[in-house]
Structures are given as structure tokens and as C-alpha cells.
Amino acid sequence: MDTPKISMILFLIAAFLGAIGQYLYKSGAEQAGDSISSYLLNPRLLAGVGCYIAVMVLFVAAFKKGGSLSVLYPIYASTFIWAAILALVVYGTPIKPINAAGMFLLVGGMFLMGK
């Protein structure tokens, strides 16, 4: 079964939102105190949860359009690439050559899984 391009695009958007959710979790954790209410009422943590809810909605929409798990889930693995780019932009975390090699392998694997 061929995977529709719209399903792949929805998974790519989900991957980007997943990376934003990870950033929001990290930045929210940096702002949170020691009380449970500082977690539950933290706007960044709540926005991170919102990102992950959006990811699940996009998953369902993509699957509704059709497509193979073996094609779509490797696309979602690009979350790690988006997260590394966000970390570089927001925190100045360098992307080392070994990280770039891993990203290259990840993209190569996504390509091969889609074949």
C-alpha cells in the first residue's frame, strides 16, 4: 500500500510539534518550583502537553488518510533532528559531527523505510 503524501506531511508536522513540546517541557521544568502546583499551573508545561495532544490528533488524521506504519513512524523520528536544531537555536547547544552523522543516518533510514 502506498502512503499518501498528506499522511507523510501530517507526520512531519507532528514531528516538529513534538520537538517544540520537548523544548516547552525543558523550559517549563526550569521555571517550575518544588510544588506540584508549580507543575500543574506552569504555562510552558501546559503548552508542551498541548503540543503532544496535537501530535496525537495529527497521527489519527494521518492514519485516517491511509499509509503504512513502517513509512510514517520513521518520519516522526525526525523529532530528534528538530529538537537538536531547537537546542542549537535556543540554548546554543552545538551539533557535533557525530550528531550530524546520526541525523544523516536517521534521514537515510527514513528514506529506506519509505521504499
Buried (B, 14 or more C-beta within 10 A) or exposed (E): EEBBEEBBBBBBBBBBBBBBBBBBBBBBEEEBEEEEEEBEEBEBBBBBBBBBEBBEEBBEBBBEBEBBEEBBEBBBBBBBBBBBBBBEEEEEBEBEEEBEEBBEEBBEEBEEBBE
